[in-house]
Amino acid sequence: MTKKEIDDLKKYLENNTFTSYFGMFCKLYSMTTENIYGFLNKYDLKGKRILTVAGSGDQRLNAYLLGASDVTCFDINPLSELHMELKDSAIKALDYEEFLDFFGIVSKLYDKNSILDFRLFDKLGILLNSDTYDFFDYIIKNKKNSEIYFEGEDLDTLEKMNGYFNVEGYNKLKNIIK
């Protein structure tokens, strides 16, 4: 996204809230609400090029975990691009427990008001491009995280739907996306 588009998003947030329907500037799921790993696991993705919806980014991450060589994403919502960069940077910079904390998955619960833990944001800031950093810095400082994210699943459910929701899978994915 361009700096102007990100500035437009900030202005939009100051005057409106994101909608619950799917379209331009709709809310995001920080994590999948579908059994991505369960159905992708049925296919041989080793060395394959994949096209998928961006969404939470979990389709892409699970495809890489299952051996895809290249994953291209598309989405009508421009926030998905920013969120995928944030999620990639979080995986690269944070250990598994910190990742859960950063995205508000604590004590096997999900709390959308705790998404984007400001204490951990600085750890991944150096990995984000400056526009993405500025956008999420604005979101965190202005406490708008619950306005851009839907509530997601609990950790027990996420562990069943994502191949990287355990320490071993997370560390494997961390090595893949580096």
C-alpha positions, -999 to +999 in steps of 0.1 A: +000+000+000+011+035-006+016+061+021-014+080+008-036+049+010-024+043+046-031+079+055-065+076+040-071+045+062-062+065+093-085+093+083-113+068+077-107+053+112-109+087+128-144+093+113-158+058+109-155+022+120-148-007+098-179-027+088-186-063+094-194-071+057-166-081+034-154-053+012-132-023+012-122-014+048-139-043+065-126-058+097-100-085+097-097-118+114-062-119+130-063-157+128-083-181+107-118-192+116-116-222+092-097-255+094-071-244+069-044-270+078-070-297+078-080-293+042-047-281+028-031-312+043-051-333+019-031-319-011+005-323-021+018-288-020+055-296-020+072-273-046+038-259-059+029-224-066-003-214-048-029-186-053-051-179-023-072-153-006-051-132+019-076-130+047-059-136+080-027-148+062-031-183+076-039-199+042-005-186+030+014-196+061-001-231+062+007-236+025+043-227+031+044-250+061+031-278+038+059-272+013+045-247-012+074-229-030+055-197-038+022-183-025+005-153-041-024-137-022-052-115-032-079-097-012-104-069-016-096-055+018-063-035+017-058-041+054-050-077+046-017-067+030-007-047+061-018-075+084+001-102+065+033-081+068+027-076+105+021-113+110+052-123+091+073-099+111+058-112+144+067-147+134+102-137+125+108-116+157+088-133+184+090-167+201+058-187+202+045-175+235+052-139+226+034-144+193+003-156+212+005-126+235+010-101+207-022-113+190-042-115+222-043-152+226-036-156+263-046-184+287-062-203+259-086-174+253-088-148+226-093-112+235-097-087+206-090-058+230-056-073+236-046-077+200-014-059+191+003-059+225+022-026+225+049-041+247+059-065+219+054-042+189+088-026+191+104-060+187+091-063+152+092-027+142+126-030+125+112-057+102+082-037+091+083-012+062+079+023+075+043+028+063+031-004+079+049+005+111+033+039+111-001+025+105+000-001+133+018+024+156-012+046+151-037+018+157-019+008+189-015+043+203-050+053+195-065+020+208-082+012+176-072-025+175-107-037+184-121-016+156-101-033+128-102-069+141-130-094+147-128-117+176-112-150+167-109-185+179-095-198+212-061-215+213-075-250+215-094-244+182-065-226+165-042-256+173-065-279+154-069-255+124-033-243+119-001-263+115+019-236+132-001-233+165+023-254+184+060-247+192+074-272+167+052-260+138+058-224+147+096-228+147+095-247+114+074-218+099+097-192+114+126-209+095+106-211+063+096-175+061+130-161+071 
